[in-house]
C-alpha cells in the first residue's frame, strides 16, 4: 500500500513524501510484487 501511495505522491510532485513512503516500504520485511519498482523509483527520486 505504501508503494502505491508513494507513486501517487511522486506523480503529484510530493517527492519527499514519496521517498519517505518508499523507504518505509523497502525497510519492511514484507515482500511485495512491486519491490523492484519501488527500489527503482526510490533511487530515481534521489536523496
N, C-alpha and C positions, 0 to 999 in steps of 0.2 A: 504494500500500500504506500509506503514511503517513497518508493521509486516513482510511482505514478504521480504522486504529489510533487515530487522534485521535477519531473518532466513538465508538468503544468506550470510550476514556478519559473522554470528556465524559459519557457516559451513566453511567459508574461513579463519577463525582464527581471524577476527576483532571483538573481544569480546567487546571492549569499544564502537565501533560504533554500534554494535548490541544493547547493553544496552541503549545507547542514543536514538536510534530509538524506541525501545520498551517502554522506559519511556515516550517519546512524544506521542506514540500511546495510552498508557494506561491513560495518563493525559487528553487526549482529551475527550470531552463529547460525541463524536461519538461512537455509538455501532457498533461492527463488529463481525462477526461469530467466529473469531479466538481469541477473547478476553481472554478466559480461557487459551488457549495455549500460548498466548503472556505473560500472567502473570506467567505461569509456567516457560517458558524459561527465563524470566527476573530474577526470583529467582534462577534458575539453574546456571545462569552466575555469580551470586554472586555480591558483592559490588565492 
